[in-house]
Amino acid sequence: PRPHPHPTLHPHPLLVAAPLSPFSPFHSLFFFRCASLPQIRSTLSHPSLEKMDAVGSHAATETPEESAPLTEEEASVLEALKSHIGPAGQKALPHESLVRFVRGYAFEKKAGGVAKWTAVACGEADKTIAWRKEVDADTLLTRPLDHWDEFAKSWSTGIYGTDNRGHPLLIERTQEFHLDPLLAMSVETLTLCQARNLELLQYVKTRISERLGLLVYKHCYILDVGGIGTAYYKVKDSIKAVFHVAQYYYPETLYKMFVINSPMLFRALWAVASPMIHPITKEKIKILGGKSQYLPELARNGISADQIPPSIGGTYTAGPRQYVPHAAPPAAAQ
């Protein structure tokens, strides 16, 4: 069993509001999404992915924080981690992924010093390596997955432009979710399909890193909760299965999160709860109302209108880097 995730590692405002809100079952579901997402896979190459290479990205005007050099302590923990997992482990988790494990579990130093930090980072890396082997994660973007098309339509996710630091924008709108098909899917199916989504997001980050010549392993997450209702309670277990993947196997990937079109009640509850939240966590999350509030806030955070789709008030027209339509082109499959 894994320890409860540290709030600064897996922040989510909906979890904080859950005990107070009439939509609390739904809020707890989205806790896991923020851990979001994936490891750098610099070796990925496949014809069906080429059209997704940094489409819509613009030049970074500021350096992403994750491009900063490792501190002396981080470098020490990284070397210990590499020694622990050995060459085979380093093949499963490349350098950029190991940096995320080192930085993502740095909070453990406060409780037990560098030794505890190192031990936890090694333990979590071991679990992720074992999981990637179990699900054959390196082939998730290039092999057929049962029920993939149905999942893709039910859990609509889009990767659009970038902020001014090169972070890709992951955008989801609850209005576009279809809940009933999720109920019919097994936990195994949900897990594999969501893992494919996360691998695709990481692939996009890798290509952005290559284009900018900077390390980019974080993303911005925009969640549109307009029209949210209690119907989400019935798929609670299904969505928890989806979010479990991001929570534990793709740490330290969220740069900032924007919850937009949030109801007035939710914003009021957040105002009450936020003083009790760790400052690092609170800094990552913005709870916002309608366009008149969230569009200026996005702009202040380096997200211009030409990088977000018309559905939330932008002018991005290239279409989302959304899904791999087929696991492999027919010729390749043959």
Secondary structure, 3 states (H helix, E strand, C coil): CCCCCCCCCCCCHHHHHCCCCCCHHHHHHCCHHHHCCCCCCCCCCCHHHHHHCCCCCCCCCCCCHHHCCCCHHHHHHHHHHHHHHHHHHHHHCCHHHHHHHHHHCCCHHHHHHHHHHHHHHHHHHHHHHHHHHHHCHHHCCCCCCCCHHHHHHHCCCEEEEECCCCCEEEEEEHHHCCHHHHHCCCHHHHHHHHHHHHHHHHHHHHHHHHHHCCCCCCEEEEEECCCCCHHHHHHHHHHHHHHHHHHHHCCCCEEEEEEECCCHHHHHHHHHHHHHCCHHHHHHEEECCCHHHHHHHHHHCCCCHHHCCHHHCCCCCCCCECCCCCCCCHHHHC
